[in-house]
Amino acid sequence: MNQNNITRCVLTEREFSKAVGLSYAKIKAMRQSGEIVRYLQIGRRILYRPEHIEMFLRRHEVELAA
């Protein structure tokens, strides 16, 4: 697996914020408060796998009664 394939299987915190439509500061605050519970930390760098984003979106999904 080359470096480009490895890099593309994760998103940075800024990419994550753009993907879900929230500000970078809001995503960072949610992570620090424990609301976002799954992520990778390598040194000071925070990364998210696609399944972390799916989990986040599922936790915030609202289903209204018909």
ChimeraX attribute file (.defattr): number of C-alpha atoms within 10 A of each C-alpha:
attribute: neighborCount
match mode: 1-to-1
recipient: residues
	/A:1	5
	/A:2	6
	/A:3	7
	/A:4	8
	/A:5	9
	/A:6	9
	/A:7	11
	/A:8	11
	/A:9	11
	/A:10	19
	/A:11	20
	/A:12	17
	/A:13	20
	/A:14	16
	/A:15	14
	/A:16	21
	/A:17	18
	/A:18	13
	/A:19	11
	/A:20	13
	/A:21	10
	/A:22	12
	/A:23	14
	/A:24	15
	/A:25	12
	/A:26	11
	/A:27	20
	/A:28	16
	/A:29	13
	/A:30	13
	/A:31	16
	/A:32	11
	/A:33	10
	/A:34	9
	/A:35	13
	/A:36	17
	/A:37	13
	/A:38	16
	/A:39	18
	/A:40	15
	/A:41	10
	/A:42	8
	/A:43	6
	/A:44	6
	/A:45	9
	/A:46	16
	/A:47	21
	/A:48	18
	/A:49	16
	/A:50	14
	/A:51	12
	/A:52	19
	/A:53	19
	/A:54	11
	/A:55	14
	/A:56	16
	/A:57	12
	/A:58	10
	/A:59	11
	/A:60	8
	/A:61	9
	/A:62	8
	/A:63	6
	/A:64	5
	/A:65	4
	/A:66	3
